[in-house]
Amino acid sequence: MATNLSKSKKRKHTLEELKTLGQQLLSSRGHINNLPLLLTFVSPSSPPQFLLESLLTLQSFFSPLLPHLPPSFPSSTKRTEVSGKDDPEFIYKTWLRSKFDELVQSLLLVLVSPQSEDAYVFLREVVLDTLMEFVKLGNGGKFHSAIYHKLLHSIVHSTESVDSVTDLLASKYFKYIDVRYFTYISMEKLARSLEGNGISDDKTGSTDENSESHSRASIELSLRKSYYILSKIPSMEDNNEKSEHEMWSGSGSSSEEGNLKEASKKSKTKVKMPKAEKSNNNALSAATISKKMKSKFTKAWITFLRLPLPVDIYKEVLVTLHRAVIPFLSNPIMLCDFLTRSYDIGGVVSVMALSSLFILMTQHGLEYPNFYEKLYALLVPSIFMAKHRAKFFELLDSCLRSPLLPAYLAAAFVKKLSRLSILVPPSGALVIMALIHNLLRRHPSINCLLHQEDGNKTHNDDSKAEKEIVDGATVANISSIKSGIDHFDDEESNPVKSNAMRSSLWEIDTLRHHYCPPVSRFVLSLENDLTVRAKTTEINVKDFSSGSYATIFGEEIRRRVKQVPLAFYKTTPTSLFSDSDFAGWTFICDKTEENSNGNQEKNFADMSEENGHISAKRQRIECS
């Protein structure tokens, strides 16, 4: 009934009458009944002009009153019953607080509404500015985290994509340190609620498949929006050097100081500040703000990474994790479970997780026993066509840089790469040659692989290590007797069991005759004595890691060649060979039916196999 009355009122009033109602509300408390009427125009279904006029009036009305309104908690109703029975002013302010909460809820609905008209695009910016103004003033002059949390909640849980609102929020307000601080707090809470919703959905097991798919789709959309918000927050790179931070709320530092005091009470530590700092608006030091920000940043990201992320978001997180998240975590080792699970998946996901996992191993002391076994399993032909292959090859070169790497492990990687060199495109063969060159230079003990005719000698040297691992030693001994057999097991996933030390790099010799000239020229670099490190230098893998057919062709075009063979015809040729090409030669074909039908191709094949010597001599005799 009330909704019908509000609709009828909305139809009866014109824009001029709406302005008059707003002026009356702002001029005198006697026209307070205009407030519910103006609130009815703040909705997505209202015309833009009516909505904007009502919004401006209500903002002007509530802004000076917000610091004096009671908090909108459930306990306020009890306070109204106890102490507010005989206090009309308190009842009036409590009613204003309820109307203000209705205004905030209506503004949030307008903000995430799916309208895409130009008028509504402008309205969204006005609505966002109004909400952030309420956030600034709504908590007695401090940062109102409850309103801000409702704002982020409505963005994350909206049914439509509202990336434009997130972009607007990031461009205008994420530069303020307190906005970023409370954004991390709210995102952690939202991630925990999404995690709880996912667990409850799995436990209930609803019979309706449509509702299940709808809930999964809504959770996936919320996860995408959550990641979009987190990715838009600027990093804290230069904040340690800054002594002052820009706050959105005028006394926002006091609210953060309150949080800091609560944390200090729990730890029972008291911080004594000089008088000069106390007089400076009780501002927190840059180091303290950076520490608090790191703590909230870590909690928000760790909670988000526990969620069942969509595949595309999962890959995007792995790509940016090593530069956008790990440097700013309070304890990066907390990511070890997430990264090891990602690295164990295999394929492209393992390649993306390698960067972050390598940082944890080299800079933060993470121990991962099966690291090289998993890295060895990633060496497949498809990795040379992957999108992130350049970073992978650079990390592969860094992972195999240690001089403490066992000889059998270095030999396994060298042999695996050489086998792949005959299966991958020319750009992949070039980067393989660079990796093999560096490995042979770093580990002189595996230079025997360059030319090893018999694997028995190496087998005798490494028999102690291989007898513990390889089963069926008699079979290996029998196979080693045969000459010309490569003992390397290309299908073995464990590099220890691959028998790489008993093999040789015969694949490199085949690359001397590669159809691509840069590859055949690059093979010559391995002819140098790589054991003398003073005479050779390591090759920068980065120069070859992002190569392709286009880059190879471009380099060949720019390459200066001293002599170029030329062949041209003054007249257009009418046949493949002319008489002048073979002076003194005649080609006679048998006129029998068998040669014309089927044996003609066989004769040509025989002539090509014998290189034309026998038949050529016979033809010369006939000519003479």
C-alpha positions as CSV (number, residue, x, y, z in Angstrom):
1,M,0.0,0.0,0.0
2,A,2.9,2.3,0.9
3,T,4.6,1.6,-2.3
4,N,1.5,2.4,-4.3
5,L,1.2,5.8,-2.5
6,S,4.9,6.5,-3.2
7,K,4.4,5.7,-6.9
8,S,1.4,8.0,-7.1
9,K,3.3,10.8,-5.3
10,K,6.2,10.3,-7.7
11,R,3.9,10.7,-10.7
12,K,2.1,13.8,-9.3
13,H,5.2,15.8,-8.4
14,T,7.1,17.7,-11.1
15,L,10.8,18.6,-11.0
16,E,10.0,22.1,-9.8
17,E,7.8,20.8,-7.0
18,L,10.6,18.4,-6.0
19,K,13.0,21.3,-5.8
20,T,10.5,23.2,-3.6
21,L,10.2,20.2,-1.3
22,G,14.0,20.0,-0.9
23,Q,14.3,23.7,-0.1
24,Q,11.6,23.4,2.5
25,L,13.4,20.4,4.1
26,L,16.6,22.3,4.3
27,S,15.1,25.5,5.6
28,S,13.0,24.2,8.6
29,R,12.5,21.1,10.7
30,G,8.8,21.6,10.4
31,H,9.0,20.1,6.9
32,I,10.7,16.9,8.0
33,N,7.9,14.9,6.5
34,N,9.3,15.8,3.1
35,L,12.3,13.5,3.9
36,P,10.4,10.1,3.3
37,L,8.9,11.5,0.1
38,L,12.4,12.5,-1.3
39,L,13.7,9.1,-0.4
40,T,11.3,7.4,-2.7
41,F,12.9,9.2,-5.7
42,V,16.3,7.6,-4.9
43,S,15.9,4.4,-6.8
44,P,17.1,2.9,-10.1
45,S,13.6,3.2,-11.6
46,S,13.4,7.0,-11.0
47,P,14.2,9.4,-13.9
48,P,17.7,10.7,-13.7
49,Q,16.7,14.3,-13.2
50,F,14.4,13.5,-10.2
51,L,17.0,11.1,-8.7
52,L,19.8,13.7,-9.0
53,E,17.7,16.5,-7.4
54,S,16.6,14.3,-4.5
55,L,20.2,13.1,-4.0
56,L,21.6,16.6,-3.8
57,T,19.0,17.7,-1.3
58,L,19.4,14.6,0.9
59,Q,23.2,14.9,0.9
60,S,23.0,18.6,1.9
61,F,20.5,17.6,4.7
62,F,22.4,14.7,6.2
63,S,26.0,15.9,5.9
64,P,25.9,18.3,8.9
65,L,23.8,15.9,11.0
66,L,25.9,12.7,10.5
67,P,28.5,13.4,13.3
68,H,25.6,13.9,15.8
69,L,23.4,10.9,14.9
70,P,23.5,7.7,17.1
71,P,25.1,4.6,15.6
72,S,23.0,2.2,13.6
73,F,23.6,-0.9,15.7
74,P,21.0,-3.4,16.9
75,S,21.7,-2.3,20.5
76,S,20.4,1.2,19.6
77,T,16.8,-0.1,19.8
78,K,17.4,-1.2,23.3
79,R,18.8,2.2,24.2
80,T,15.7,3.8,22.7
81,E,13.5,1.7,24.9
82,V,15.5,2.3,28.0
83,S,16.8,5.9,27.9
84,G,14.9,7.3,25.0
85,K,11.3,7.0,26.1
86,D,11.1,10.5,27.5
87,D,13.7,12.1,25.2
88,P,12.1,13.4,22.0
89,E,15.4,14.6,20.6
90,F,16.9,11.1,20.9
91,I,13.9,9.5,19.2
92,Y,14.1,12.1,16.4
93,K,17.8,11.4,15.8
94,T,17.3,7.7,15.9
95,W,14.6,8.1,13.3
96,L,16.9,10.2,11.2
97,R,19.6,7.4,11.5
98,S,17.1,4.9,10.1
99,K,16.2,7.1,7.2
100,F,19.9,7.7,6.5
101,D,20.4,3.9,6.4
102,E,17.6,3.7,3.9
103,L,19.3,6.4,1.8
104,V,22.6,4.4,1.8
105,Q,20.9,1.2,0.8
106,S,19.1,3.0,-2.0
107,L,22.3,4.6,-3.2
108,L,24.0,1.2,-3.3
109,L,21.2,-0.1,-5.5
110,V,21.5,2.8,-7.9
111,L,25.3,2.3,-8.0
112,V,25.2,-1.3,-9.1
113,S,22.1,-1.0,-11.3
114,P,22.7,-2.3,-14.9
115,Q,21.7,1.0,-16.7
116,S,24.2,2.0,-19.3
117,E,22.9,5.3,-20.4
118,D,25.1,8.4,-20.3
119,A,22.9,10.0,-17.7
120,Y,23.3,7.0,-15.4
121,V,27.0,6.9,-16.0
122,F,27.2,10.4,-14.6
123,L,24.8,9.5,-11.8
124,R,27.1,6.6,-10.8
125,E,29.9,9.0,-10.2
126,V,27.7,11.4,-8.2
127,V,26.4,8.5,-6.1
128,L,29.9,7.1,-5.5
129,D,31.1,10.6,-4.4
130,T,28.1,10.9,-2.1
131,L,28.7,7.5,-0.5
132,M,32.4,8.3,0.0
133,E,31.4,11.6,1.6
134,F,29.2,9.7,4.0
135,V,32.1,7.4,4.7
136,K,34.2,10.4,5.6
137,L,31.7,12.0,8.0
138,G,29.4,9.2,9.1
139,N,31.3,8.0,12.1
140,G,31.7,11.2,14.1
141,G,34.2,12.6,11.7
142,K,36.2,9.3,11.5
143,F,36.3,6.8,8.6
144,H,33.0,4.9,8.6
145,S,34.2,1.4,7.8
146,A,30.6,0.0,8.0
147,I,29.3,2.1,5.1
148,Y,32.5,1.4,3.1
149,H,32.1,-2.3,3.7
150,K,28.6,-2.2,2.4
151,L,29.9,-0.4,-0.7
152,L,32.4,-3.1,-1.5
153,H,29.9,-5.8,-0.6
154,S,27.4,-4.5,-3.1
155,I,30.1,-4.3,-5.8
156,V,31.3,-7.8,-5.2
157,H,27.9,-9.4,-4.9
158,S,26.2,-7.5,-7.7
159,T,24.6,-9.6,-10.4
160,E,26.0,-7.5,-13.2
161,S,29.6,-6.5,-14.1
162,V,30.4,-3.2,-12.5
163,D,34.0,-2.8,-13.4
164,S,33.4,0.8,-14.3
165,V,32.5,1.5,-10.7
166,T,35.6,-0.3,-9.5
167,D,37.7,1.8,-11.9
168,L,36.1,5.0,-10.7
169,L,36.7,4.0,-7.1
170,A,40.4,3.1,-7.8
171,S,41.2,6.2,-9.8
172,K,39.7,8.7,-7.3
173,Y,40.0,7.1,-3.8
174,F,42.6,4.3,-3.8
175,K,45.4,6.9,-3.5
176,Y,44.3,7.5,0.1
177,I,46.1,5.3,2.6
178,D,43.0,4.8,4.9
179,V,40.8,3.8,2.0
180,R,43.4,1.1,1.0
181,Y,43.7,0.0,4.6
182,F,39.9,-0.6,5.1
183,T,39.7,-2.0,1.6
184,Y,42.0,-4.8,2.6
185,I,40.0,-5.4,5.8
186,S,36.7,-5.6,3.8
187,M,38.1,-7.8,1.1
188,E,39.3,-10.3,3.8
189,K,35.8,-10.4,5.3
190,L,34.2,-10.8,1.8
191,A,36.7,-13.6,0.9
192,R,35.8,-15.5,4.2
193,S,32.1,-15.1,3.4
194,L,32.6,-16.5,-0.1
195,E,34.7,-19.4,1.3
196,G,31.9,-20.2,3.8
197,N,29.3,-20.0,1.0
198,G,31.3,-22.4,-1.1
199,I,31.7,-24.9,1.7
200,S,28.0,-24.8,2.6
201,D,27.0,-25.3,-1.0
202,D,29.2,-28.4,-1.2
203,K,27.7,-29.8,2.0
204,T,24.0,-29.3,1.3
205,G,24.1,-30.9,-2.2
206,S,20.9,-29.4,-3.6
207,T,18.9,-31.5,-5.9
208,D,18.1,-28.7,-8.2
209,E,20.9,-28.5,-10.8
210,N,19.7,-25.1,-12.1
211,S,20.0,-23.5,-8.6
212,E,23.5,-25.1,-8.1
213,S,24.8,-23.8,-11.5
214,H,23.3,-20.4,-10.7
215,S,25.0,-20.3,-7.3
216,R,28.3,-21.4,-8.8
217,A,28.1,-18.7,-11.5
218,S,27.3,-16.0,-8.9
219,I,30.3,-17.1,-6.7
220,E,32.6,-17.2,-9.8
221,L,31.4,-13.7,-10.7
222,S,32.1,-12.5,-7.1
223,L,35.6,-14.0,-7.2
224,R,36.3,-12.1,-10.5
225,K,35.2,-8.9,-8.9
226,S,37.2,-9.5,-5.8
227,Y,40.4,-10.1,-7.8
228,Y,39.7,-7.0,-9.9
229,I,39.4,-4.9,-6.7
230,L,42.6,-6.3,-5.2
231,S,44.5,-5.9,-8.4
232,K,43.6,-2.2,-8.6
233,I,45.0,-1.3,-5.2
234,P,48.4,0.4,-5.6
235,S,51.4,-1.2,-3.9
236,M,53.2,0.1,-0.9
237,E,56.6,0.4,-2.6
238,D,57.5,4.0,-1.7
239,N,55.5,4.4,1.5
240,N,58.5,3.5,3.7
241,E,60.2,6.7,2.5
242,K,57.2,8.9,3.0
243,S,56.8,10.6,6.4
244,E,53.2,11.6,5.7
245,H,50.3,9.8,4.1
246,E,47.3,11.3,2.5
247,M,44.1,10.4,4.3
248,W,40.6,10.6,2.9
249,S,39.0,11.1,6.3
250,G,40.2,14.2,8.1
251,S,40.9,12.3,11.3
252,G,41.4,8.9,9.7
253,S,44.8,8.6,11.4
254,S,43.0,8.5,14.8
255,S,40.9,5.5,13.8
256,E,44.0,3.7,12.6
257,E,45.7,4.7,15.8
258,G,42.8,3.2,17.7
259,N,43.4,-0.1,15.9
260,L,47.1,0.2,16.7
261,K,46.3,0.8,20.4
262,E,44.1,-2.3,20.5
263,A,46.9,-4.4,19.0
264,S,49.4,-2.9,21.5
265,K,47.1,-3.8,24.4
266,K,46.9,-7.4,23.3
267,S,50.7,-7.6,23.1
268,K,51.0,-5.6,26.4
269,T,53.5,-3.2,25.0
270,K,53.4,0.5,25.4
271,V,54.8,2.9,22.9
272,K,56.0,6.3,24.3
273,M,55.9,9.1,21.7
274,P,57.6,12.4,22.0
275,K,55.6,15.5,22.7
276,A,56.3,16.9,19.2
277,E,54.7,13.8,17.6
278,K,51.7,13.9,20.0
279,S,51.0,17.4,19.0
280,N,51.1,16.5,15.3
281,N,47.5,15.2,15.3
282,N,48.7,11.9,16.9
283,A,49.9,10.8,13.4
284,L,51.3,7.4,13.0
285,S,54.9,6.9,11.8
286,A,55.5,5.7,8.3
287,A,57.1,2.5,9.6
288,T,54.0,1.7,11.7
289,I,51.6,2.4,8.8
290,S,53.7,0.2,6.5
291,K,53.6,-2.6,9.0
292,K,49.9,-2.4,9.5
293,M,49.3,-2.2,5.8
294,K,51.5,-5.3,5.2
295,S,49.5,-7.2,7.8
296,K,46.1,-6.3,6.2
297,F,47.5,-6.9,2.7
298,T,48.7,-10.4,3.7
299,K,45.5,-11.4,5.3
300,A,43.4,-10.2,2.3
301,W,45.5,-12.0,-0.3
302,I,46.0,-15.3,1.7
303,T,42.3,-15.5,2.3
304,F,41.5,-14.8,-1.3
305,L,44.0,-17.5,-2.6
306,R,42.2,-20.1,-0.5
307,L,39.1,-19.7,-2.6
308,P,38.3,-22.0,-5.6
309,L,39.4,-19.5,-8.3
310,P,38.3,-19.8,-11.9
311,V,41.0,-21.0,-14.3
312,D,41.7,-17.7,-16.0
313,I,41.9,-15.8,-12.7
314,Y,44.1,-18.6,-11.3
315,K,46.5,-18.2,-14.2
316,E,46.5,-14.4,-14.0
317,V,47.2,-14.6,-10.3
318,L,50.2,-16.9,-10.9
319,V,51.6,-14.6,-13.5
320,T,51.6,-11.5,-11.3
321,L,52.2,-13.1,-7.9
322,H,56.0,-12.8,-7.9
323,R,56.0,-9.1,-8.5
324,A,52.7,-7.8,-7.2
325,V,52.1,-9.9,-4.0
326,I,55.2,-11.6,-2.7
327,P,57.4,-8.5,-2.2
328,F,54.7,-6.9,0.1
329,L,53.7,-9.9,2.2
330,S,54.7,-9.9,5.9
331,N,55.7,-13.6,5.6
332,P,56.0,-14.9,2.0
333,I,56.4,-18.5,3.1
334,M,52.7,-18.5,3.8
335,L,52.3,-19.0,0.0
336,C,54.3,-22.2,-0.1
337,D,51.2,-24.5,0.0
338,F,49.4,-22.6,-2.7
339,L,52.5,-22.5,-5.0
340,T,53.5,-26.2,-4.4
341,R,49.9,-27.3,-5.3
342,S,50.0,-25.1,-8.4
343,Y,53.5,-26.5,-9.4
344,D,52.3,-30.1,-9.0
345,I,49.4,-29.6,-11.4
346,G,51.7,-29.6,-14.4
347,G,51.5,-28.0,-17.8
348,V,51.2,-24.3,-18.2
349,V,50.1,-23.8,-14.6
350,S,53.4,-25.2,-13.3
351,V,55.3,-22.9,-15.7
352,M,53.4,-19.9,-14.2
353,A,54.0,-21.0,-10.6
354,L,57.7,-21.5,-11.2
355,S,58.6,-17.8,-10.9
356,S,57.1,-17.4,-7.5
357,L,58.3,-20.7,-6.2
358,F,61.8,-19.9,-7.4
359,I,61.7,-16.7,-5.3
360,L,60.6,-18.5,-2.2
361,M,63.4,-21.1,-2.6
362,T,66.2,-18.7,-3.3
363,Q,65.2,-15.7,-1.1
364,H,63.1,-17.1,1.7
365,G,64.7,-20.6,2.3
366,L,61.8,-22.8,1.1
367,E,62.8,-26.5,0.7
368,Y,61.1,-28.4,-2.0
369,P,62.6,-31.9,-2.5
370,N,60.9,-32.8,-5.8
371,F,61.6,-29.4,-7.5
372,Y,64.0,-30.7,-10.2
373,E,61.9,-33.7,-10.9
374,K,58.9,-31.5,-11.5
375,L,61.0,-29.1,-13.6
376,Y,62.3,-32.0,-15.7
377,A,58.7,-33.1,-16.4
378,L,57.9,-29.7,-17.8
379,L,60.4,-30.2,-20.7
380,V,57.9,-31.2,-23.4
381,P,57.6,-29.9,-27.0
382,S,54.5,-27.9,-26.2
383,I,56.4,-25.7,-23.8
384,F,58.2,-24.1,-26.7
385,M,54.9,-22.7,-28.0
386,A,53.5,-21.6,-24.7
387,K,52.7,-18.0,-24.0
388,H,55.0,-17.6,-21.1
389,R,57.9,-19.6,-22.5
390,A,60.4,-16.6,-22.3
391,K,60.2,-16.4,-18.6
392,F,60.3,-20.1,-18.2
393,F,63.5,-20.5,-20.1
394,E,65.2,-17.7,-18.1
395,L,64.1,-19.4,-14.9
396,L,65.3,-22.8,-16.2
397,D,68.7,-21.3,-16.8
398,S,68.7,-19.8,-13.3
399,C,67.6,-23.0,-11.7
400,L,70.5,-25.0,-13.3
401,R,73.1,-22.3,-12.5
402,S,74.3,-23.8,-9.2
403,P,77.8,-25.5,-9.4
404,L,76.6,-27.9,-6.7
405,L,74.2,-29.6,-9.1
406,P,75.0,-33.3,-9.4
407,A,76.5,-34.4,-12.7
408,Y,73.8,-37.0,-13.5
409,L,71.1,-34.3,-13.0
410,A,72.8,-31.8,-15.3
411,A,73.4,-34.6,-17.9
412,A,69.7,-35.5,-17.7
413,F,68.6,-31.9,-18.5
414,V,71.2,-31.5,-21.3
415,K,70.2,-34.8,-22.9
416,K,66.5,-34.0,-22.6
417,L,67.0,-30.6,-24.2
418,S,69.1,-32.0,-27.0
419,R,66.4,-34.6,-27.8
420,L,63.8,-31.8,-27.9
421,S,66.0,-29.8,-30.3
422,I,65.0,-32.1,-33.2
423,L,61.3,-31.8,-32.4
424,V,60.8,-28.1,-31.8
425,P,60.7,-25.1,-34.2
426,P,64.0,-23.3,-35.1
427,S,63.4,-20.7,-32.4
428,G,63.2,-23.4,-29.8
429,A,66.3,-25.1,-31.1
430,L,68.2,-21.8,-30.7
431,V,67.2,-21.4,-27.0
432,I,68.1,-25.0,-26.4
433,M,71.5,-24.5,-27.9
434,A,72.0,-21.5,-25.6
435,L,70.9,-23.6,-22.5
436,I,73.2,-26.6,-23.5
437,H,76.1,-24.2,-24.0
438,N,75.7,-22.8,-20.5
439,L,75.3,-26.1,-18.9
440,L,78.4,-27.6,-20.5
441,R,80.4,-24.6,-19.5
442,R,79.2,-24.7,-15.9
443,H,79.5,-28.5,-15.5
444,P,82.7,-29.7,-17.1
445,S,82.1,-33.3,-15.8
446,I,79.4,-33.8,-18.5
447,N,81.5,-32.7,-21.5
448,C,81.9,-36.4,-22.2
449,L,78.4,-36.3,-23.7
450,L,79.6,-34.4,-26.7
451,H,81.3,-37.5,-28.1
452,Q,80.7,-40.8,-26.4
453,E,80.9,-43.9,-28.7
454,D,80.2,-46.5,-26.0
455,G,78.2,-46.1,-22.8
456,N,79.9,-48.9,-21.0
457,K,82.8,-46.7,-19.7
458,T,80.4,-44.2,-18.2
459,H,78.3,-47.0,-17.0
460,N,81.2,-48.5,-15.0
461,D,81.9,-45.1,-13.4
462,D,78.3,-44.5,-12.3
463,S,77.4,-48.1,-11.5
464,K,77.2,-47.5,-7.8
465,A,74.6,-44.7,-8.2
466,E,72.5,-46.5,-10.8
467,K,72.4,-49.9,-9.2
468,E,70.4,-48.4,-6.3
469,I,67.9,-46.9,-8.6
470,V,67.6,-49.0,-11.8
471,D,65.9,-52.4,-11.6
472,G,67.1,-55.2,-13.8
473,A,70.8,-54.4,-14.2
474,T,71.3,-57.5,-16.4
475,V,68.9,-56.1,-19.0
476,A,70.9,-52.8,-19.0
477,N,74.2,-54.8,-19.4
478,I,72.8,-56.8,-22.3
479,S,71.6,-53.7,-24.1
480,S,75.0,-51.9,-23.6
481,I,76.8,-54.6,-25.6
482,K,75.0,-53.6,-28.7
483,S,76.6,-50.7,-30.6
484,G,74.6,-47.7,-31.8
485,I,72.0,-47.8,-29.1
486,D,71.1,-44.7,-27.2
487,H,70.7,-45.7,-23.5
488,F,68.8,-42.5,-22.7
489,D,65.1,-43.1,-21.8
490,D,63.2,-40.2,-23.1
491,E,59.9,-41.4,-21.5
492,E,61.3,-41.6,-18.0
493,S,59.9,-38.8,-15.8
494,N,62.6,-39.2,-13.1
495,P,65.9,-37.6,-14.3
496,V,67.9,-40.0,-12.1
497,K,66.7,-43.1,-14.0
498,S,67.0,-41.6,-17.5
499,N,70.6,-43.1,-18.1
500,A,71.7,-39.7,-19.5
501,M,75.4,-40.3,-18.5
502,R,75.5,-43.3,-20.7
503,S,74.3,-41.4,-23.8
504,S,75.8,-38.8,-26.1
505,L,74.5,-35.6,-27.7
506,W,74.2,-37.0,-31.2
507,E,71.2,-34.8,-31.7
508,I,73.5,-31.8,-31.7
509,D,75.4,-33.2,-34.6
510,T,72.3,-33.5,-36.7
511,L,71.6,-29.8,-36.1
512,R,74.7,-29.0,-38.2
513,H,72.6,-29.8,-41.2
514,H,69.4,-28.0,-40.0
515,Y,67.3,-26.4,-42.7
516,C,67.4,-23.1,-40.8
517,P,70.8,-21.3,-41.3
518,P,70.9,-19.6,-37.8
519,V,70.5,-23.0,-36.1
520,S,73.3,-24.6,-38.1
521,R,75.6,-21.7,-37.5
522,F,74.8,-21.6,-33.8
523,V,75.8,-25.3,-33.4
524,L,79.4,-24.2,-34.2
525,S,79.6,-22.5,-30.8
526,L,79.8,-25.9,-29.1
527,E,83.0,-26.7,-31.0
528,N,84.9,-24.4,-28.6
529,D,86.7,-25.8,-25.6
530,L,84.1,-25.0,-23.0
531,T,86.2,-26.4,-20.1
532,V,88.4,-23.4,-20.3
533,R,86.1,-20.8,-18.9
534,A,88.5,-17.9,-19.4
535,K,88.1,-18.3,-23.2
536,T,84.3,-18.5,-23.2
537,T,81.4,-16.7,-21.7
538,E,77.9,-17.7,-20.9
539,I,75.2,-17.0,-23.4
540,N,72.3,-14.7,-22.3
541,V,69.2,-16.9,-22.7
542,K,67.0,-13.9,-22.7
543,D,68.2,-13.0,-26.2
544,F,66.8,-16.2,-27.5
545,S,63.9,-17.0,-25.1
546,S,61.2,-15.0,-27.0
547,G,62.2,-16.0,-30.5
548,S,59.9,-17.0,-33.3
549,Y,59.8,-17.5,-37.0
550,A,59.2,-13.7,-37.4
551,T,62.3,-12.8,-35.4
552,I,64.5,-15.3,-37.2
553,F,63.3,-14.0,-40.6
554,G,63.9,-10.4,-39.5
555,E,67.4,-11.1,-38.3
556,E,68.2,-12.9,-41.6
557,I,66.9,-10.0,-43.6
558,R,69.1,-7.5,-41.6
559,R,72.2,-9.8,-41.9
560,R,74.8,-8.5,-44.3
561,V,76.0,-11.2,-46.7
562,K,79.2,-10.7,-48.7
563,Q,78.4,-12.9,-51.7
564,V,74.9,-13.8,-52.8
565,P,74.3,-16.5,-55.5
566,L,72.0,-15.2,-58.2
567,A,70.1,-17.2,-60.9
568,F,67.9,-15.6,-63.5
569,Y,66.5,-16.3,-67.0
570,K,66.4,-13.8,-69.8
571,T,63.3,-15.6,-71.2
572,T,60.6,-17.4,-69.4
573,P,61.5,-21.2,-69.2
574,T,59.1,-23.7,-70.8
575,S,60.6,-26.8,-69.2
576,L,62.3,-27.8,-66.0
577,F,65.6,-28.6,-67.7
578,S,66.9,-27.2,-71.0
579,D,69.3,-28.9,-73.5
580,S,72.1,-26.6,-72.5
581,D,72.0,-27.8,-68.9
582,F,73.1,-31.3,-69.8
583,A,75.3,-30.9,-72.9
584,G,76.0,-34.2,-74.7
585,W,73.2,-36.0,-72.8
586,T,70.0,-37.5,-74.2
587,F,67.2,-39.0,-72.2
588,I,65.5,-42.0,-73.9
589,C,62.4,-43.5,-72.4
590,D,61.3,-47.1,-73.3
591,K,58.2,-47.1,-75.4
592,T,56.8,-50.3,-73.9
593,E,53.5,-50.2,-72.2
594,E,54.9,-51.3,-68.8
595,N,57.4,-48.4,-68.6
596,S,54.7,-45.9,-69.6
597,N,52.2,-47.1,-66.9
598,G,54.1,-48.1,-63.8
599,N,57.8,-48.7,-64.3
600,Q,58.7,-45.1,-65.2
601,E,58.7,-43.9,-61.6
602,K,60.8,-46.9,-60.6
603,N,63.4,-46.2,-63.2
604,F,63.7,-42.7,-62.0
605,A,64.0,-43.8,-58.4
606,D,66.8,-46.2,-59.3
607,M,68.6,-43.5,-61.2
608,S,68.4,-41.1,-58.2
609,E,69.6,-43.8,-55.8
610,E,72.7,-44.6,-57.8
611,N,73.2,-40.9,-58.3
612,G,72.9,-41.4,-62.1
613,H,76.3,-43.0,-62.6
614,I,75.4,-46.3,-64.3
615,S,72.6,-45.1,-66.5
616,A,74.6,-42.0,-67.3
617,K,77.5,-44.0,-68.7
618,R,75.1,-46.1,-70.8
619,Q,73.5,-43.0,-72.3
620,R,76.9,-41.5,-73.1
621,I,77.9,-44.7,-75.0
622,E,74.7,-44.5,-77.0
623,C,75.3,-40.8,-77.8
624,S,78.8,-41.5,-79.0
